[in-house]
Amino acid sequence: MTPNAASSGPSRRSFLASTAVATAAVAGGMPLLAACGGGQEGRKDGATSGKDAEKLLPAFVASSVVAPDIPAKNGSAAGFTKAIPTADLKTSVPKKLGSGGTLKIMAPFWGTPPKGDNPYYTAMNEAIGVKVAWQNQDGVTYDQKLGAVLASSDIPDAVVVPGWNLNGRIPSAVNAKFADLGPYLSGDKVKEYPNLAAVPTEAWQRGIFGGKLRAIPMPGSYVTDIAPMYRRDLFKKKGYSVPKSPDEFLSWAKEATDARSKLWACDDMKWTAFNVFGVLPGSDKALWWNMDGDKLINRIETDEYLEALEWVRKLYAAKVVHPDAVNGKAGGNSGNRFTAGEVLVYNNNISDWWGKTAEQGTKKSDFDMAAFDIFGPDGGDPTLWASQPANIFTFVSNKASEQQIKDFLALCNFCAAPYGTKEFMLTAYGVEGTDYEFKGGLPTKTQQGINEVNGAFDYTGNPAPYIAQPDLPDVARSMVEWQQRMGAFTKKSSFFGLTVTEPNRWANLADDFEQLEDDVVRGRKKISDVQQAVSDWKSKGGDDLRDWYKKLLDDNGSAK
């Protein structure tokens, strides 16, 4: 693939990389539990796990249509390093499953939505046998639109719901207004849709809401997707070795920084610090909790949390962090500062490894980057925590007819086709000759393809996690192998894979901690301020929330 082509699952949905919530949203994980506070229509107290969940989940039948070049291992994605010529593409949907009916689907879109009659939409509708009318909404304000639509009586036939929008009254609306897909997918029933049967069970478990299988999930690797990446070309030029511990990193950073030459060792490293010091994941509040012996603890209560913040504070205090990050611009342009050679190390979603390499390959022939392995606080093996298996969901209205539900599942089955199939190529690239062309044996999107082939059909189905980058096979292999190595040190916390909606009275209890973290590492606040905030959090409801989470575990057990 090429810089403007589809890349890896789940980043086939390119909108994730272009939004402010991207780094918190792209995730992976496993098992299940649908839990909510009571008191609202459609809510279901408690959770669904164990044997109750087994009755709801689809049978798993791994796809054998196309074998990956690098099999998945330790929770990693599978890897594909070769482009497959059109003549060699396999077929995973031998006949149309759609009835020719119409579906209205609402989904977020970042940018200018394409016209509804464009060649890509037309070709997909024809291939699937379903006429989809896309109701694309501004992704930036999607939560507001979603809340308004779900509060009304006029709900589209299907709705895409990003996990980060499952706040406020939206979870209760999900349970009250979306259909149960269990009668069509549970157990062996899913075998009517082979591509959906190949979706990992851990992702399906995230699709259980209110005690019913309601969602088509977007599966992803549960290995951390935040990688510390470095300019390998500049390391070689300057004779640097990759640091192997926090102390080594700080010592190297002081040596490498030359502010007068506009060169700093690193950008903001908070996300990596949390991994280095074994802090529980921050992308899902349920994952903030874990049993430590006989006590349930929150990430903000741990020594590891404070140690991670203290290490990042030392980096800032030593003036080895780029000044734009010091001034609060930690995320927006960190990649640009990296490619410009102003910083030698930065952290971001691992998909940036491919993205930046592909981008810079057209500008700098000697540009070379890589990701170094995460080390532990003492330089030994790290303790990493699994994130969730899916964090984007698509639902069907409970007012949809049986045929509309079947048409929806036909659509999802087509879009979940694996790499190397005709269905995948159409879903990911569009119409050959219009949306993409082959250049040097690689599919390359045209400008029309860039504008039209995104933010639509790819929302409704995805295969098991994969990385497919035949334009940069060495990068693809390195990314998968990095995931495999990090996966070997990855543990699953008590609420790993569980879909939990906190009661509204506590839902915003910890909202101020991210800003406090940023203030502490930049020297505007002290570690003691964090300790005081934790004490306040406990007294204002944190301890009650702990009891609520503990009851979930006592009543239902962990889904690990």
C-alpha positions, 0 to 999 in steps of 0.5 A, a space after each residue: 500500500 501507499 501513503 494514501 492507501 488503507 493501512 492496518 486494522 483498525 486504522 483502516 478507519 483513517 479518521 482515527 488518526 485525524 481526530 483529537 481522540 485518536 490516541 485514546 480511542 484506538 485499542 484492543 482487548 478481550 472478554 466482556 461484561 455490560 454494566 450500568 447504573 440503574 435508574 434510567 430507561 433501558 439500563 440494565 444493572 449488573 453485568 453479563 459474563 461467564 455462562 450467560 455471555 457464552 450463550 450470546 456470543 457467536 461461534 468463532 471460525 477462523 478465516 482460512 481464505 488468505 494466510 498472513 505472512 506473519 501470523 498473530 502472536 501474543 495478542 499482536 495483529 497479523 501481518 501482510 507484507 505483499 501486495 496481491 495482484 487483482 487476478 490473485 484476489 480470493 473470494 470470501 463472499 461467493 454470493 450476494 446476501 443482501 435483498 436489494 433493500 435500503 438502509 439509512 446509516 448514521 456515522 461520524 465523518 471528519 472532513 467533507 462527506 462525498 456525494 451519495 451517488 459517487 462511484 465507490 458507494 454505488 459499487 459497494 451497494 451493487 456488490 453487497 445487494 443493499 442500498 445504503 444511504 449514508 447520513 454522515 455527521 461532523 465527527 468533531 461534534 458527533 457526540 452532540 448529534 448522537 445524543 439528540 438523535 438517540 433522544 428522538 423517535 426518528 433513529 436511522 436504521 443503523 448507527 455508528 457509536 464510537 466508544 468515547 461517545 458512550 457517555 451521559 444518557 447515550 448508554 441507556 439509549 443504546 440498550 433501549 433503542 437498538 436491536 438484539 442481534 443474538 437471534 441472528 449471530 449467537 452460536 452457530 447462527 453466525 456461520 451464515 456470515 463467515 467473515 463475521 464468524 472470523 471476528 475474535 470472540 474477545 471483540 464480540 464480547 465488547 458488543 454485549 450491551 444491556 445483557 444482549 448482543 447488540 453491536 458489531 464491534 471493530 476488533 483490534 489488538 489488545 497490545 498497547 498501541 503507544 510506541 516510543 519511536 526514534 530517529 534511527 538515522 540520526 542515532 546512527 549518525 551521532 553514535 547513540 545507543 537506544 536507552 535501556 532504562 529510565 535513568 539511561 534515557 535521562 542521561 542520554 537525553 541530557 547529552 543529546 539535547 542542543 537547544 542552540 542547534 534546535 535539537 531536543 532529545 524528546 517530545 512529551 513522553 507521558 504516555 510512554 512513562 505510564 507503560 514503562 512504570 506499569 501504570 494501568 491503561 488510561 483509555 477506558 475508565 474500567 481499566 483504571 481498576 485492578 485487584 491487588 491482593 484482596 483490594 480493588 485499586 485505581 491507577 491514580 492510587 498507585 505508586 507507579 502512577 506517581 513514579 511515572 509522573 516524576 520521571 517525566 517531570 525530570 525530563 522537563 526539568 532537565 530541559 530535554 523536552 521540545 519547548 513546544 511541548 513545554 508550552 502545552 503543545 504536546 500532541 498536535 505537532 509532535 510528529 512534525 517536530 520529529 520528522 523535522 529533526 528537532 526531536 529524536 524521540 516521541 511517542 504516538 500510535 504505532 501506525 505513525 511508524 508506517 505513516 511517517 516513513 511513507 510520508 518522508 520517503 518522498 522527501 528524504 531518502 535517508 529518513 529512517 525511524 523505528 520503535 524501541 522496546 518498552 523497558 521496565 522501571 529498573 531496566 528489566 522487563 516491563 509490565 504492560 496492561 492490555 487495552 480493550 478489544 474493540 472501541 467502535 460499535 455499529 448498532 441496528 434500530 430496534 424498529 428495523 424489520 427482520 429483513 433490514 437486520 439481515 441486510 445489515 448483517 450482509 453489509 457487515 459480513 462483506 466489509 469484514 472480508 480479510 486482506 487479500 480478497 476482492 471484497 477487501 479491495 473494494 471496501 478499502 480502495 474502491 473502484 480500480 481505475 477510478 478510486 485507485 490505480 496500480 503503480 509499481 505493483 502497489 494499489 495507490 489511491 487517486 485523489 478521488 479515492 482519497 476523498 471518497 473511500 473513507 468514513 463509511 462502509 469501513 465502519 460496519 465491519 472489519 476482520 481480525 486485527 491486521 497490519 498490511 503495508 506491502 509498500 513498506 514490508 520491512 516496516 510492516 514486519 517490524 511493527 508486528 514483531 514489536 507488538 509480539 515482543 510487547 505482547 509477551 509482557 502484557 497482562 490483563 487487568 480485572 476489567 479487561 474486555 468488560 464494557 462498563 458504564 459508570 453511574 452518572 453521579 460518578 461519571 466525571 469524578 476523575 475528569 481533572 486528572 489529565 490536566 493535573 498530570 500535564 501541569 505536574 510534569 511541566 512543573 506547574 504543580 507538584 506531586 503532592 498536588 496529585 496526592 491531595 487530588 487523589 484524597 479528594 477523589 476518594 472522599 467525593 465518591 472514589 471509595 463509593 465507586 470502588 465499592 460499585 466496581 467491586 460488587 460487579 466483580 463479586 456478582 459476575 466475576 472477571 472476564 479474563 
